Amino acid sequence: MENVYLNTGDVMGTLIVLEEKTNSGVMGQVGIVPGEVKESIFVNTSYIFNSPNFPSNYPNDFEYTWYFSTNPGSQLLVTFNAISTESGYDYIYVREGSNISAISDLLLQWSGTGSPDELRILSSENIIWVTFISDGSVTYNGFEAIVEAKNMTREELNCGTEFDCENGVCLPQSRVCDGRRQCGNNADETNGNCIATLDKFWHRKILRNDSLCIQAFKHPLQNIAVVLKPCNELHFSSGTCGPSDFSCYDGDCVDWFLVCDGYPHCSGGEDEFWCNGTACNFFCNNMTCISSSVLCDGINDCDEGEDEGIHSCGGDIFLNGDNEVYIMSPNYPYGYPDNFNVSWKISTLGGYILEMQFLSFQTEHSYDFITIDEFDNITLTQLIKKWSGDDNSLQVSTSTHEMIVAFYSDSSVSAQGFQGIVTSVPGNARSSCPASYFDCGNGACFSMDAGCDEEVNCGNDADAELCSVFDIPEGTLWNITSPNYPSPYPASSNRTWYFRTDPGVQILVYFLSFSTEESYDFVTIGDGLQVSSHLLLEWSGYNPSVSILSTSNHLWFNFQSDESFNSDGFEAIAYAVNVPANGKEMLSSVLLSQT
């Protein structure tokens, strides 16, 4: 159908005629909307929409706007079931009202990765806009969301454990006080919401010869603005600015919508300090601006030498016993420079080992990455071959007293960077990998999603084989049988099933029949997505009266037979179940009802 352009007074719009849709009762309607809009949808009950190609990667240089409306007097609730965009470059904007370009109607701006169901937006009226914009380089999976017609007020919206932006947005707590505005009203970065983060920064991030800038915020009770300048000093001043203003160091007030617009409005330029793409790459403690090209070049360009600090520029670090050190990418969190490589050689006492975890991690996926090795004075062993992207789940424990961490960036896109902590611990106190993580088997582990993707992260290539994972939502069953069942299974069989269910849900496995060569042909079951990790059960023989419950939302199931005698095999059920406090009684009733 051809679009018809109409003159609607002051607004040039597109007349879009939509066909009737059957997606949960959504009816197509005729709507006149601004020229940027690609799709106009009237929502009776609910409507599911997603980025192009989802769950595959969306295209570069893409811009699309959805215009949703419902009956007057009702509201629209948008919930993101999955969301992953290039952080800092590919954005989702959510607005309400009749004017898509009105800054004051901005509810949310988002880039990066979030957990399902943590990001929700409720409009105050019956209209909401969603715009997605990607740049010309890296792409991710994108998003899938559902918009629902509701009769509820924002006061009735329960954000639960998530952050309440107080404008209808429920935001993941992990995105609060991260130096980037997600809430349209900037509530996630201002008005006292970052007081808890100040304590964390004070004890964990302020290091000798490092610079740090935290934006001004107000004490909620005493109306005092607290500002931490890049000179590692804490300053207090009277809070004279309004709730929608940014407080400059000199007491001036700047509208929040002018913050990070590329132009300094404060006399010291602090309204642009935390922004991607700021004209200044690095601020010295005395507010002098230097280029990222001279960071970590061995020459002190700042008066106090903070551009050459070992925590950001690499070097040899020794930890004496139970001690720790923080390392970070150069210029963290303002964005590391291009064409850069830096390494840290961290060592400790004999009898001790080193453990590393990341407080934050954000690099250009596949192109800007870290590697981690261990050294025993003779042999260099690679623990992590390559780690990049927007995932801070990586944990590494060495088996020796020396670790080498290296960071490499290419010539194009940069991101916020990373901050990690390296701790020296006694060799007999080595940490184990969580059951829900992918275990490389060499002291490194990380999220299952990273372990089952196409990129090889483990230094020993343990994650080189893609995982075939079966998803079983809560309350559903999956039938598992031995090869050729109910006929005898073949000799030398080796078959593995991997299962995943919802977070907080466990997987119960029970057998309807079981017959294998005892002590030679085995079924083994464990937590996670790796055979032999976190073993829960090893079983053979002729007794089907066994069941096992996972301790996480991932489970592997393996069957192996030897080269000789074969039997009839087995039939089993994998059942995704949310186990309450009276777990044993409930599981007994489940098993009785299923047999």
Buried (B, 14 or more C-beta within 10 A) or exposed (E): EEEEEEEEEEEEBBBBEBEEBEBBEBBBBEBBBBEBBBBBBBBBEBBEBBBBEBEEBBEEEBEBBBBBBBEEEBBBBBBBEBBBBBBBBBBBBBBBBEBBEEEEBBBBBBBBBBEEBBBBBBBBBBBBBBBBBBBEBBBBBBBBBBBBBBEEEBEEBEBEEBBBBEBBBBBBEBBBBBBBBBBBBBBBBBBBBBBEBBEEBBEEBBBEBBBBBBBBBBBEEEEBBBBBBBBBEEEEBEBEBEEBBBBBBEBBBBBBBBBBEEEBBBEBBBBBBBBBEBEBBBBBBEBEEBEBEBBBEEEBBBEBEBBBBBBBBBBEBEBEEEBBBBBBBBBBBBBBBBEBEBBBBBBBBEEBBBBBBBBBBBBBBEBBBBBBBBBEEEEEBBBBBBBBBBBBBBBBBBBBBBBBBBBBBBEEBBBBBBBBBBBBBEBEEEBEBBBBBBBBBBBBBBBBBBBBBEBBBBBBEBBEEEBEBBEBEBEEEBEBBBBEBEEBBEEEBEBBBBBBBBEEBBBBBBBBBBBBBBEBBBBBBBBBBBBEBBEBBEBBBEEBEBBBBBBBBBBBBBBBBBEEEBBBBBBBBBBBBEBEEEEEEBBEEBBEEEE
